[in-house]
Structure formats: structure tokens, C-alpha cells
Amino acid sequence: MMNVPWGLSPCYRFRIRLFAFDHGWQGMFQKKRIALLLPQDVGYSRAVLRGVQTFAISRPNWVFRDAPPVRESLKPLREWRPDGIIALLFDREVASALRRMRKPLVNTTSTLDLPKVPLVENDHYAIGRMAAGYFLKLGFRNFGYFGSQWMGSSIARRDAFREGVEEAGHSVSTCHGEYLPRPAASDSWVQVDRRIGTWLRKLDKPVAILAQNDVPARDLADRCRMLGLNVPDEVALLGVDNDELECHLCNPTLSSIAVPGQRIGIEAAQLLDRMLRGQKTEPVHRYFPPVRVVVRQSTDTLNVEDEVVAAALRMIHERATFRLAVEDLVAHLSISRRQIERRFRERLGTTPSKEIRRVRVERAKKLLLETDLNMPQVARGAGFTDARRLSVVFKEQTGQSPARFRFDVRGGGDM
């Protein structure tokens, strides 16, 4: 029987119990032990933790314990006897042990192929495609990928990145390094540095490299400094996760693809909550697209041999939010509209007007995530004539409205 601790008459207490039973809330006042097996030395996992905590505001009966998802955590976990578990599973032995506990379990990484375990995760294909599109817009023709050769998330990012690059007529050179999410403590630093250095020296320059996430991207930046390779002019580096600590420890500061980690945490907690309340759910695999490329020094360059296109790109990036039109580019560069559009298509596979809209949408994303401006203010700040035009162009490029984008990402507070 559910306890109702308020000083109400027996009649009201009976009604509350009946209402709770009818709505599936009979367990809401019983303490639930929730184990969070998420490594806190990784920005993505910390964001997922914040998302779980955000959802838990509505579940005051949830009690948490957290530990890294490693074998040493299994014995104390069994002793604690959790009611439910949210984990980042990259160790197959740990994953098997958790499944044998027969407790509601939600996974937050596709590192391992676990089709029968509910999964809430990033869309790694979309991450790879976003990286390819970003580098191609900067004019690069040489590309590299650095990451794990067996982790599911790394493989998906690598393959999608390669697909986007190859569609533009180029190829990708790959170097493998295992990060789970960091190199094993027993790995030889000298051997890893030697392998990375050999690969970097052989790459045709300038080259644009996508790393599996921010940790290996920072290692690449350090190795480039050791070899005397300039970042970003010779080697442009892009990470994933937008881990503020890693990105600002990097020298130069690291550009990174922001992912909706906190939103994933909220969704994982909501799914676990349904499982705890006895709702029958098939193994759910839900993927969230990346948010945007957060540009810092490691990709702050244009690799476009065509001086006219390069000058137009600089003007677009500097003035797109000030009602810039293609006619302004034509007048400033003393070139016909037909010529500049032909050069953009040949060099970048796009047009000046599409590039202007893309830059404005990126500016709108930044304003939506980092400010509380209303839609008309966001529209003006991003260079659109009004909120309606912002909505039309934003939906064309992202598949969702500006308001929905803000809700989906800031629902977990991601920036």
C-alpha cells in the first residue's frame, strides 16, 4: 500500500491512492536506487549525467550512486542492489554482467553491438557527415580520420566522414588509435607518438582531420607541435563532444562538434523511468543528431586557392549577419554574378546565396543556445529579415523549427 504522509482525511487519502494507482504512480513514493555507470573524465558522460539529474528533479524518490563502468565496480554494485542502471558500456564483460543482473538497463553508447539493450545515443552517421560538409566548405581536398578501428561509434563516424568526402571526389587517410575513452594506462606513449607522427608526416598538406572525439584530437595537436606542423594552416583538426576542458587545454584551441549529451541523459532517464514503472518496452535504439560545429582556432582557416572565392567567403563570414546579399559580393569583388556562382560551384559545390544562408543559420543556432532572445531578436541578430524567414530557412537546413531546436538541445542545457 502506498503511504500518503499528508495530514488529510481518510477519504482524501483514499482518493489520492486510487488516483495514483489509476495513473501508474503507485511506486512514485518508494525509493528507487539508480546506478550511474558513466566515466566522469569525459565531457559527453558529464553532460549525460547532468541530463539525468535534470529529469530526476521530477523523481525525488530516486537515489543515486555513480561509478566508472569498469569491472572493479561490479562487486559493490551487486551489493548495493540497484533498481535500475544507466551506463556507458564499452567493456563487454561489464555489459554481460549487468545484463545478468536482470535489472532495467539503459546504455548511452554504441561502442559495443548490444541489440537487446535499450540505447539512447548520438547519431554518429550525422556527425561524420557534418564534419565532411564543414571541411569541404573550407575548401580542403586532403582528409584524414583518427580513431578506434573497432568501436562502433568510431567506425560509424569514420565511414560517414569518408562517404561525404568521397562524394566530393576526394579520399580519406585513416590512422587508428584506441581510446576507451582514453588510451589504456599500459599503452606505450612512445609507440603511439611514433605511429601518429609517421602518419602525419606522410599526409598531403594542407589536410583536414576528423578525430573520434576531443581526447585524440588534442593528442594530434600536441604531436603536430612536436613535428613543427602548423595548426590549422597545414593540419586542421576537428574533435567531437565539445568538451570545454579538452578543447581549451588544446594548443591551439580545438574546434569540435557539439552533441546533445544532456538531452540524451534526459531521454535515457525517461526511458529507465518507464521501465521501472513496469511499462513493456521493446529494446529502444534512439539516436540524436549533432548540434553544430563550434569553431575555434584549430580550424580557423580557409583553404581555397581561388582568390575570388576566398575573398567572397571572408566577406560572407564577416558580414552575413548584416543583411549581406550576393549583389554586395558582386560589387565588392568587381565580378559578374554568373562568374562568382560558377566559381563557387566548381570550388565548393555550393552557391554564394546558399553559403550566406548557411552562415546565418549557424549564427542563429548560437543565439538560440547561448541567449534567451525571442525569435524576432534571433532573426535580426542572424541577419534574417524577420522570424518567419528565419523559420523557413532554418527548417530547410536542419529539418526542425528554431523553437524545436532550442527546446531539444536546451532542454538539457547543451551549448
URHUMO-V813145 format. One record per pair of residues at least 6 apart in sequence whose ideal C-beta (glycine too) atoms are under 6 Angstrom apart, sorted by sequence separation. I is the first residue (numbers start at 1). J is the second residue. D is the distance in whole Angstrom. If there is no record, write none. Layout:
I_J_D / I_J_D
//
This chain:
20_26_5 / 39_45_5 / 40_46_6 / 56_62_5 / 67_73_4 / 89_95_4 / 148_154_4 / 211_217_4 / 229_235_5 / 231_237_6 / 247_253_6 / 304_310_4 / 344_350_6 / 367_373_6 / 384_390_4 / 395_401_6 / 38_45_4 / 98_105_6 / 147_154_4 / 165_172_5 / 224_231_5 / 247_254_4 / 330_337_5 / 344_351_5 / 379_386_6 / 302_310_5 / 344_352_6 / 379_387_5 / 394_402_5 / 4_13_5 / 247_256_5 / 38_48_6 / 107_117_5 / 162_172_4 / 221_231_6 / 341_351_5 / 391_401_6 / 38_49_6 / 110_121_5 / 224_235_5 / 302_313_6 / 367_378_5 / 376_387_5 / 379_390_4 / 4_16_5 / 105_117_6 / 106_118_5 / 107_119_5 / 108_120_6 / 340_352_6 / 375_387_4 / 145_158_5 / 242_256_4 / 364_378_6 / 367_381_5 / 2_17_5 / 65_80_6 / 239_254_5 / 145_161_6 / 221_237_6 / 242_258_4 / 95_112_6 / 220_237_6 / 238_255_5 / 239_256_4 / 240_257_5 / 312_329_5 / 2_20_6 / 69_87_5 / 85_103_6 / 89_107_5 / 241_259_6 / 364_382_4 / 69_88_5 / 95_114_6 / 363_382_4 / 84_104_4 / 85_105_5 / 86_106_5 / 88_108_5 / 92_112_6 / 217_237_5 / 88_109_5 / 90_111_4 / 231_252_6 / 71_93_6 / 143_165_5 / 217_239_3 / 360_382_5 / 71_94_6 / 74_97_5 / 89_112_6 / 329_352_6 / 360_383_5 / 2_26_5 / 175_199_4 / 264_288_6 / 69_94_6 / 214_239_4 / 308_333_6 / 197_223_6 / 213_239_6 / 326_352_5 / 2_29_6 / 143_170_6 / 145_172_5 / 149_176_4 / 196_223_5 / 213_240_5 / 214_241_5 / 326_353_5 / 34_62_5 / 36_64_6 / 206_234_5 / 207_235_6 / 208_236_5 / 209_237_6 / 210_238_5 / 211_239_5 / 213_241_5 / 218_246_5 / 260_288_5 / 32_61_6 / 39_68_5 / 124_153_5 / 128_157_4 / 132_161_5 / 141_170_6 / 143_172_5 / 144_173_5 / 145_174_5 / 146_175_5 / 205_234_5 / 214_243_5 / 221_250_5 / 31_61_5 / 32_62_5 / 33_63_5 / 34_64_5 / 35_65_6 / 36_66_4 / 37_67_6 / 127_157_5 / 131_161_5 / 148_178_5 / 173_203_6 / 197_227_6 / 125_156_6 / 129_160_5 / 259_290_5 / 260_291_6 / 31_63_6 / 37_69_4 / 124_156_4 / 128_160_3 / 132_164_3 / 136_168_5 / 214_246_4 / 218_250_4 / 124_157_5 / 128_161_4 / 132_165_5 / 182_215_6 / 214_247_6 / 257_290_5 / 258_291_4 / 361_394_6 / 258_292_6 / 309_343_5 / 368_402_6 / 125_160_4 / 129_164_5 / 308_343_6 / 179_215_6 / 257_293_6 / 258_294_5 / 320_356_5 / 357_393_5 / 361_397_5 / 179_216_5 / 217_254_6 / 306_343_6 / 256_294_5 / 309_347_5 / 368_406_4 / 177_216_6 / 316_355_5 / 320_359_4 / 111_151_5 / 255_295_5 / 316_356_6 / 320_360_5 / 111_152_6 / 255_296_5 / 306_347_5 / 35_77_6 / 110_152_4 / 111_153_6 / 214_256_5 / 254_296_6 / 321_363_5 / 45_88_6 / 110_153_5 / 253_296_4 / 255_298_5 / 316_359_6 / 253_297_5 / 254_298_5 / 255_299_4 / 252_297_4 / 252_298_5 / 369_415_5 / 35_82_4 / 33_82_5 / 161_210_5 / 33_83_5 / 34_84_5 / 35_85_5 / 36_86_5 / 37_87_4 / 38_88_5 / 32_83_5 / 242_294_5 / 154_212_5 / 144_203_6 / 48_108_5 / 323_383_6 / 237_298_4 / 238_299_6 / 321_382_6 / 142_204_4 / 321_383_4 / 144_207_6 / 236_299_5 / 320_383_5 / 148_212_6 / 142_207_4 / 143_208_5 / 144_209_4 / 145_210_5 / 146_211_5 / 147_212_3 / 232_298_5 / 231_298_6 / 232_299_5 / 140_208_4 / 232_300_6 / 233_301_6 / 232_301_4 / 146_216_6 / 135_208_4 / 292_365_5 / 146_220_6 / 131_210_4 / 90_180_5 / 206_303_5 / 131_238_6 / 127_240_6 / 291_409_6 / 130_257_6 / 127_257_6 / 122_259_5 / 42_181_5 / 120_264_5 / 263_408_6 / 266_412_5 / 120_267_5 / 120_268_4 / 263_411_6 / 260_409_5 / 263_412_4 / 262_412_3 / 262_413_5 / 262_414_5 / 118_271_6 / 260_414_5 / 134_293_5 / 108_268_6 / 130_290_5 / 106_268_5 / 126_289_4 / 127_290_5 / 139_302_6 / 140_303_5 / 123_287_4 / 126_290_6 / 138_302_6 / 139_303_4 / 106_271_5 / 118_283_5 / 138_303_6 / 139_304_4 / 106_272_5 / 118_284_5 / 119_285_5 / 120_286_5 / 121_287_6 / 123_289_5 / 116_283_5 / 104_272_6 / 104_275_4 / 104_276_6 / 86_268_5 / 86_272_6 / 84_272_5 / 84_276_5 / 44_241_5 / 43_241_5 / 43_243_3 / 51_262_4 / 55_266_5 / 50_262_5 / 54_266_6 / 48_261_5 / 52_265_4 / 47_261_3 / 51_265_2 / 55_269_4 / 47_262_5 / 51_266_4 / 48_264_6 / 44_261_5 / 48_265_4 / 52_269_5 / 24_277_6 / 51_412_4
//
